[in-house]
Amino acid sequence: MLDVEEAHGAVMAALRPLLMEMTGAVLPRLAQDSLVPRIAEMLHDQARAQGRQPVEIAAAPADLPQLEQLAGGGDGPDVTLVADDTLAAGQVYLRFGESEAELDLPGLLAGITEAVTGFFDEQTTGKAIA
């Protein structure tokens, strides 16, 4: 018969591969799918706070095709897309005059992966990972 600690350990051992697969395969796809809606939200917030000043969006060349819909005009601010070879897919800079905002999906995903790994390492060792 399993005691509580053995049962907990068995559950954690079973969950680790599932959650690691999610952080490695599922979340990156979801993050990429959320790129345009997140940037549109950032543009809306900026327009509400500072008016409709022109915006430059710098992104990896691979991201530009999906970002083109944001530069289509409409009732939003004037948007110029700029390819930046120094950025990874999912890294975007929005420049509004003198200010700048960053969206770093790879950094966000790395942080989630690190947190999940740290959680399971803590469960294995019984110590907090700083």
RAJO-V757580 format. One record per residue. N is the residue number from 1. RES is the residue in three letters. PSI is psi in radians with two decimals (none if undefined). D_FIRST is the distance of its C-alpha to the first C-alpha in Angstrom with 1 decimal. Layout:
n:N res:RES psi:PSI d_first:D_FIRST
n:N res:RES psi:PSI d_first:D_FIRST
//
This chain:
n:1 res:MET psi:2.38 d_first:0.0
n:2 res:LEU psi:2.44 d_first:3.8
n:3 res:ASP psi:3.09 d_first:6.6
n:4 res:VAL psi:-0.76 d_first:9.9
n:5 res:GLU psi:-0.69 d_first:11.6
n:6 res:GLU psi:-0.72 d_first:9.5
n:7 res:ALA psi:-0.75 d_first:9.6
n:8 res:HIS psi:-0.79 d_first:13.2
n:9 res:GLY psi:-0.70 d_first:14.0
n:10 res:ALA psi:-0.72 d_first:12.9
n:11 res:VAL psi:-0.78 d_first:15.1
n:12 res:MET psi:-0.72 d_first:17.8
n:13 res:ALA psi:-0.60 d_first:17.9
n:14 res:ALA psi:-0.60 d_first:18.3
n:15 res:LEU psi:-0.54 d_first:21.0
n:16 res:ARG psi:-0.91 d_first:23.0
n:17 res:PRO psi:-0.66 d_first:24.8
n:18 res:LEU psi:-0.86 d_first:25.6
n:19 res:LEU psi:-0.60 d_first:27.1
n:20 res:MET psi:-0.64 d_first:28.9
n:21 res:GLU psi:-0.69 d_first:30.4
n:22 res:MET psi:-0.78 d_first:31.5
n:23 res:THR psi:-0.45 d_first:33.2
n:24 res:GLY psi:-0.45 d_first:34.8
n:25 res:ALA psi:-0.81 d_first:35.9
n:26 res:VAL psi:-0.88 d_first:35.8
n:27 res:LEU psi:-0.69 d_first:37.0
n:28 res:PRO psi:-0.67 d_first:40.0
n:29 res:ARG psi:-0.75 d_first:41.3
n:30 res:LEU psi:-0.69 d_first:40.9
n:31 res:ALA psi:-0.78 d_first:42.7
n:32 res:GLN psi:-0.68 d_first:45.5
n:33 res:ASP psi:-0.42 d_first:45.9
n:34 res:SER psi:-0.02 d_first:46.2
n:35 res:LEU psi:-0.97 d_first:48.9
n:36 res:VAL psi:-0.82 d_first:51.9
n:37 res:PRO psi:-0.64 d_first:50.7
n:38 res:ARG psi:-0.75 d_first:49.7
n:39 res:ILE psi:-0.69 d_first:53.2
n:40 res:ALA psi:-0.70 d_first:54.9
n:41 res:GLU psi:-0.73 d_first:53.2
n:42 res:MET psi:-0.72 d_first:54.3
n:43 res:LEU psi:-0.73 d_first:57.9
n:44 res:HIS psi:-0.80 d_first:58.0
n:45 res:ASP psi:-0.72 d_first:56.9
n:46 res:GLN psi:-0.75 d_first:59.5
n:47 res:ALA psi:-0.65 d_first:62.2
n:48 res:ARG psi:-0.66 d_first:61.5
n:49 res:ALA psi:-0.63 d_first:61.6
n:50 res:GLN psi:0.08 d_first:64.5
n:51 res:GLY psi:-3.07 d_first:66.4
n:52 res:ARG psi:1.03 d_first:66.9
n:53 res:GLN psi:2.71 d_first:67.7
n:54 res:PRO psi:2.60 d_first:67.2
n:55 res:VAL psi:2.39 d_first:63.9
n:56 res:GLU psi:2.26 d_first:63.1
n:57 res:ILE psi:2.00 d_first:59.8
n:58 res:ALA psi:2.25 d_first:59.0
n:59 res:ALA psi:2.89 d_first:56.2
n:60 res:ALA psi:2.51 d_first:55.2
n:61 res:PRO psi:-0.60 d_first:57.5
n:62 res:ALA psi:-0.43 d_first:54.6
n:63 res:ASP psi:-0.29 d_first:53.9
n:64 res:LEU psi:-0.72 d_first:57.6
n:65 res:PRO psi:-0.72 d_first:57.7
n:66 res:GLN psi:-0.35 d_first:55.0
n:67 res:LEU psi:-0.24 d_first:56.7
n:68 res:GLU psi:-0.51 d_first:60.1
n:69 res:GLN psi:-0.39 d_first:59.5
n:70 res:LEU psi:-0.37 d_first:59.6
n:71 res:ALA psi:0.20 d_first:63.1
n:72 res:GLY psi:0.07 d_first:64.5
n:73 res:GLY psi:-2.13 d_first:66.5
n:74 res:GLY psi:-2.60 d_first:66.1
n:75 res:ASP psi:0.11 d_first:66.2
n:76 res:GLY psi:-3.06 d_first:64.1
n:77 res:PRO psi:2.81 d_first:65.4
n:78 res:ASP psi:2.21 d_first:67.0
n:79 res:VAL psi:2.28 d_first:64.4
n:80 res:THR psi:2.25 d_first:65.1
n:81 res:LEU psi:2.39 d_first:62.5
n:82 res:VAL psi:2.20 d_first:62.6
n:83 res:ALA psi:2.30 d_first:60.8
n:84 res:ASP psi:1.85 d_first:59.4
n:85 res:ASP psi:-0.23 d_first:58.3
n:86 res:THR psi:-0.15 d_first:56.6
n:87 res:LEU psi:2.50 d_first:54.0
n:88 res:ALA psi:2.81 d_first:50.8
n:89 res:ALA psi:2.30 d_first:49.9
n:90 res:GLY psi:-0.09 d_first:48.6
n:91 res:GLN psi:2.19 d_first:50.6
n:92 res:VAL psi:2.44 d_first:53.5
n:93 res:TYR psi:2.27 d_first:56.2
n:94 res:LEU psi:2.15 d_first:58.1
n:95 res:ARG psi:2.13 d_first:61.5
n:96 res:PHE psi:1.67 d_first:63.4
n:97 res:GLY psi:-2.02 d_first:66.7
n:98 res:GLU psi:-0.19 d_first:65.8
n:99 res:SER psi:2.84 d_first:62.1
n:100 res:GLU psi:2.51 d_first:59.2
n:101 res:ALA psi:2.54 d_first:55.6
n:102 res:GLU psi:2.48 d_first:52.9
n:103 res:LEU psi:2.07 d_first:50.1
n:104 res:ASP psi:1.44 d_first:47.7
n:105 res:LEU psi:-0.72 d_first:44.9
n:106 res:PRO psi:-0.67 d_first:43.9
n:107 res:GLY psi:-0.71 d_first:43.5
n:108 res:LEU psi:-0.80 d_first:41.5
n:109 res:LEU psi:-0.67 d_first:39.2
n:110 res:ALA psi:-0.68 d_first:38.8
n:111 res:GLY psi:-0.70 d_first:37.9
n:112 res:ILE psi:-0.79 d_first:35.2
n:113 res:THR psi:-0.75 d_first:33.8
n:114 res:GLU psi:-0.71 d_first:34.0
n:115 res:ALA psi:-0.76 d_first:32.2
n:116 res:VAL psi:-0.79 d_first:29.3
n:117 res:THR psi:-0.78 d_first:29.1
n:118 res:GLY psi:-0.69 d_first:29.3
n:119 res:PHE psi:-0.84 d_first:26.5
n:120 res:PHE psi:-0.60 d_first:24.1
n:121 res:ASP psi:-0.69 d_first:25.5
n:122 res:GLU psi:-0.72 d_first:25.0
n:123 res:GLN psi:-0.66 d_first:21.3
n:124 res:THR psi:-0.77 d_first:20.9
n:125 res:THR psi:-0.32 d_first:23.0
n:126 res:GLY psi:0.22 d_first:22.4
n:127 res:LYS psi:2.63 d_first:26.2
n:128 res:ALA psi:2.43 d_first:28.7
n:129 res:ILE psi:2.14 d_first:30.9
n:130 res:ALA psi:none d_first:34.5
//
